[in-house]
Amino acid sequence: MAFFLPFIITLDMLKKTIALAEKGKLGFELPEGINTGRFLFVRAGLNGMVTLAAVALVALLVQLCVPRGYGFDGTMLSVVLGLFAAVLTLIFTFLSLRLVMPCPPSGL
């Protein structure tokens, strides 16, 4: 889940943004010579792998920090890790969109 959520969301949002840019509905042009298929899958895969690694690291740190003999609520941990993965998904998706879309002019 921590891999597929950012992968699918990034792939879908970038695909729609690139399609609108190619039709000329966004007011900017794509960079010259961009291989859209490769760009989509590389960015989506990278976002998925980074999110998966971050969630696995947080789960490992929680497991190492729990004192011996103490039980923790697995439901709470899964909700926290799910929210963490969702936040990372949004962050990485918008970072990927910034690669395609030009920065707005400063002073607005």
N, C-alpha and C positions, 0 to 999 in steps of 0.2 A: 504494500500500500504506500509506503514511504517513497518507493521508486516510481510507481505508476501514476500517482496523483500529479506530481510535478511534470512528469514526462508528457502525459496527455494534455494537461492544461497549457503547458508551454507550446506544445506542438499545435494545438488548436488556435491559440491566440496569435501566434506568429503566422500561421497559415492564413488566417483571416486578414491580418494586417498586410501581409505581402500581396494577397489577392486584391485588396482595396487599393493598395499603392500602384499595382500594375494597371488597374482600371483608371487611375488618375483621380480617385475620389478623396484622397487624403492631402493633397496639396504638396507632396514631395515625391521625388523619384528615388528608386532604390539605387544603391551604389553600383557602379559599373562592374560587370563581370561576376556578379554574385550568383553562385550555384544554389538556388533556393532549396532544392531537395536536400542536399548535403548540409546546408546551413541549418535547416529545420531539425534534422535528426541529430546533428552534433550538439546543438544548443539544448534540445530536449533531453538527450542522453546525459549530457554534462549536468544539467539541473537535477535530473533524477538521481544520478550517482552521488552528487554532493549532498542532496537532501537525505538520501539513504545513509550515507556515512555519518552525517551529523546526528540523525535520530539514533543510529546504532551506538554512537559514542555517548550520547546522553543516557541511553538505556544501560550501557556498561557502567558509566559513572554512578548511576543510581544503584545498580546492583553491588558495586564495590563499597558504596558509602552506607549501605544498610547494615546496622550492627548485627552480629551473630545472634540468632535466636529470635530476631524481631521479624514479624510478618508485615508486609505492606499490602495495600489494596491494589490488586492488579487492574481493576477497572479504572481507578483514578490515574494510574500510570499510563494506561492505554489512551485515555482521554487527553492527558497532558502531551504525550508523544504525538497524537493525532493533530492537536492544535499547533504544536511546534512544526510539524511537517507542513501543515497548511500555510502557516506564516512564511516559512522558507519558500514554499511554492510561489506565493504571491511576490515575494522579494525577487526571486530569480527570474520570474516571468517578466516583471517590469524592467529588470536589468537587461534581459534579452531584447525587449522592445526598444530600449534606448539604443541598441546597436543598429537597429533598422531605421528608427525615426530620428530626425535631426532634433537637436536641442532647441527649445523655444528661445526667442531673443530675450536677453536680459533686460530688466527694467520694466517688465510688464506687471 
